Amino acid sequence: MSARSIREARARRKRRIRGRINGTTERPRVSVFRSNRAIYAQIVDDTVAATLAAARSAEVVGEGLKKAEVAKKVGELLAQRAKDKGIERVVFDRSGYLYHGRVKALAEGAREGGLVF
């Protein structure tokens, strides 16, 4: 598979997922973006198109950490920021990525931090 077709396949999966889930004021959406180098997550209220909380791997300090460990810390950081704003229940949007590896580690970190999804 070429890089273009991989990107297109992910875009199709992302559209399919977003057709089913939507972030509301009661249950905002946790959106994940994963690059080769970094991972980002944000909590979005789609009814007002606003980002309520965000976290990224550049904010996590620690040398010698594996990418999955960094992703888990990003999830915990996102959960902490969400709890500070009074958000506990969310829906998880994996953005077309497989629920495996860094995406799964981020989700587990967010759950351990107190988010319910």
N, C-alpha and C positions, 0 to 999 in steps of 0.2 A: 504494500500500500504506500502510496506517496504521501508526503506531508500534507498536501492539499486535500486529498480525500479523507485523511484522518481528521483534519480540522472540520471538513464538511460533515462528516459523520457525527462528530461531537456537537456541532451546531444543530443538526437534526434532533439528536437526543435532548439537547437543551430546550429546544422549542417544544418538544413533546412533554417534557417534565413541567415546563412553565405553563403549559396548557392545563395541567392538572392541579398545580399548587399555586397559592396566592398568599401573600403576607397581608394580614389585617392588623388593626390596632390591637386586638386582643391577642393574636398569635402572629407576630411578625416573622418574616422569612430570613433564614440564615443563608446567605449566598457565599459560595466558595469559588475562588479563582486560584488555580495552581499553574505555576510556570516551572521550568526546569530548575530554577534557582530559589524561588520564593513561593510562599503561600499566603493568601489574603482571605479574610472573611469579614463580612459585614452583616449587620442585622438591618433589614429594610422593611418599612411599612409601605406597601404598595398602594394603599388607598390615598396617601398624600405624597407618594413618591419621595420619601425622605429616608436617609440613612440615620439610624438611631444609635448605633455603636459599630466600631470597626476595630480590627486588629490585624497585624501583619508580622511576618517572620523577622523583619528588620528590627522590630521592637523587642524581640526575645534575645537576651544576651546569653552567651554560653558557647565556649569553644569546644570543639570535638563532639558536638551533638550530631546525631544522624538526622536526616531530613524528617523522618517520621516523629522523632522526639521533639523537634522544633515545632512541627505541626500540632502535636498534642499540647505544647505550651501555648501556642497561639489560640487553640480552643479554650484553654483555661483562662487566658487573658480576656478573650471575648466574653466568656461567661461572667467573669468578674465585672467587666464594664457594663454588661447587660443588667446584672443584679443591682449595680449602683443606680441604674435608671429605672429600676422596678420591673424589669422584664424577666419572666421566669419560663413562660411557655412559648415555644417557637415551632416553626416548620422548617425542615432541613432541605435546602436546594443544593444538590451536588453539582449542578451546572453541566450536566452531561458527562462528568467524569465517573469512572467506575467507583463504587463504594468499596474501596480497597486501598491499602497503603496509607499515603499521607492524608487523603480525604477521610478515611475511616479513623485515623489517629486524631485528626482535628475534631471530628464528631465525638469521639470518646472523651477527649479532653474537655469539650464543652459540657458533656453530660456530667463528668466528674466535678466540674465547676458549679453545677447546679441548674443548668438549663434542662428543660423537660421537652423531649420530642421523640 
